[in-house]
Amino acid sequence: MILFKAKFYYAKDGTCFQRDPPTPEPDAPPIKIPPAKFNQGPQIKETLKNHDTSLDFFNYFFDNNLIEKIVKYTNERIEEDFDKLTVCELRAFIGVLILLGVTKKNDVEISEIWSYESSHHLWLATAPMGRDRYNFGFII
C-alpha cells in the first residue's frame, strides 16, 4: 500500500526530493558501489588506548589548535557590544552542551536549567557561565 503518491517532495529550503530512484538507461553499465572500508577502527583504538580520563578524550577531538581557530573566527564575527570569546569559555560552552545531552535535558528550556527553583536546575551547567553568556553562544 502506497501512502504517498507524489513523485517529488520539497523541503522548506526548496530542495526537491524524488520519491523513487531514477531508472537507469537500458544500455548503461550497472553502478558499482565500492565496499565500505572500516579498517580505520584499530588505528583509532590504538590512538585512544592511552586516554584515561574524559578530559583526555575531549582534548583528542577538540585539540588546542581547533579550539583556538573556533575562538579566532568567532571573535571576528562578534560585534563591538559583546565581550570577546575566550578559549576557556568555549571549552565550558561545549562541556555544557555535552552535559545537557548526557543528562537528557537538551529539550528543556534554558531558563529552567538556570533557575534555582526548577526541578531541571543543573549546577554543573550553571557554574561555568551565566545564562545570558550561554545563550550568546547561539546568537553568533
C-alpha positions in Angstrom: 0.0 0.0 0.0 1.5 3.3 -1.0 0.6 6.2 1.3 2.3 8.9 -0.6 1.6 9.2 -4.3 3.6 12.3 -5.1 6.7 11.8 -7.2 8.5 14.8 -5.8 8.7 16.3 -2.3 10.1 19.8 -1.5 11.9 20.7 1.7 11.4 24.1 3.4 14.5 25.4 1.7 13.2 24.5 -1.8 15.3 21.3 -2.2 13.5 18.8 -4.4 13.5 15.1 -3.4 12.4 12.3 -5.7 10.4 9.5 -4.2 11.6 6.7 -6.4 15.2 6.2 -7.6 15.8 7.2 -11.2 15.5 4.3 -13.7 18.8 3.6 -15.4 19.2 3.8 -19.2 18.8 0.4 -20.9 22.4 0.2 -22.2 24.0 1.8 -19.1 26.5 -0.3 -17.2 25.4 -1.2 -13.6 26.5 1.2 -10.9 29.2 -0.3 -8.7 29.3 1.0 -5.2 32.7 0.4 -3.5 32.5 -1.6 -0.3 32.8 0.5 2.9 36.3 0.4 4.4 36.2 0.0 8.2 39.9 -0.6 8.6 40.3 2.7 10.5 38.9 1.2 13.7 42.0 -0.4 15.1 44.1 2.7 14.5 41.6 4.8 16.5 41.6 2.2 19.3 45.4 2.3 19.5 45.4 6.1 19.5 42.8 6.3 22.2 44.3 3.5 24.4 46.4 5.9 26.4 43.5 8.3 27.1 42.3 7.5 30.6 40.1 10.5 31.6 37.1 12.1 29.9 39.3 15.3 29.6 41.8 13.2 27.5 39.0 12.1 25.2 37.7 15.7 24.9 41.1 17.0 24.1 41.6 14.3 21.5 38.6 15.5 19.5 38.8 19.2 20.4 42.6 19.9 20.5 44.0 23.3 21.2 44.5 24.1 17.6 40.8 23.5 16.8 39.6 25.4 19.8 41.9 28.4 19.1 40.6 28.5 15.5 37.0 28.5 16.6 37.7 31.3 19.1 39.6 33.3 16.5 36.9 33.1 13.8 34.1 33.6 16.3 35.7 36.7 17.7 35.9 38.1 14.1 32.1 37.9 13.9 31.3 39.3 17.3 30.0 42.8 17.3 31.6 45.6 19.5 28.7 45.3 22.0 29.8 41.9 23.2 32.8 40.6 25.1 35.2 38.5 23.1 35.1 34.8 23.5 37.9 33.1 25.3 39.3 29.5 25.0 38.1 28.8 28.5 34.6 29.9 27.7 34.4 27.9 24.5 35.5 24.7 26.3 32.9 25.4 29.0 30.2 26.0 26.4 31.0 22.7 24.6 31.1 21.0 28.0 27.7 22.3 29.0 26.3 21.2 25.6 27.6 17.7 26.2 26.3 17.7 29.8 22.8 18.7 28.7 22.8 15.9 26.1 24.1 13.3 28.6 21.5 14.3 31.2 18.8 14.3 28.6 18.0 18.0 29.3 18.7 19.2 25.8 15.0 19.8 25.2 14.4 21.7 28.5 14.1 25.5 28.4 17.4 27.2 29.3 15.6 29.4 31.8 14.6 26.2 33.7 18.1 24.9 33.8 19.5 28.2 35.2 16.6 28.6 37.7 17.3 27.5 41.3 13.6 26.8 41.9 13.3 24.5 38.9 13.5 20.7 39.2 15.6 20.9 36.0 18.3 23.0 37.6 21.8 21.7 36.9 24.5 23.3 39.0 27.2 21.7 36.8 25.8 23.6 33.8 25.3 26.9 35.6 28.6 27.0 37.4 30.9 27.7 34.4 28.8 30.5 32.9 25.7 32.6 33.3 22.5 32.0 31.3 23.0 35.1 29.1 26.5 34.1 28.2 25.4 30.6 27.4 22.6 32.0 25.1 25.2 34.2 23.5 26.8 31.0 22.0 23.6 30.5 20.0 23.4 34.1 18.8 26.7 34.2 17.0 
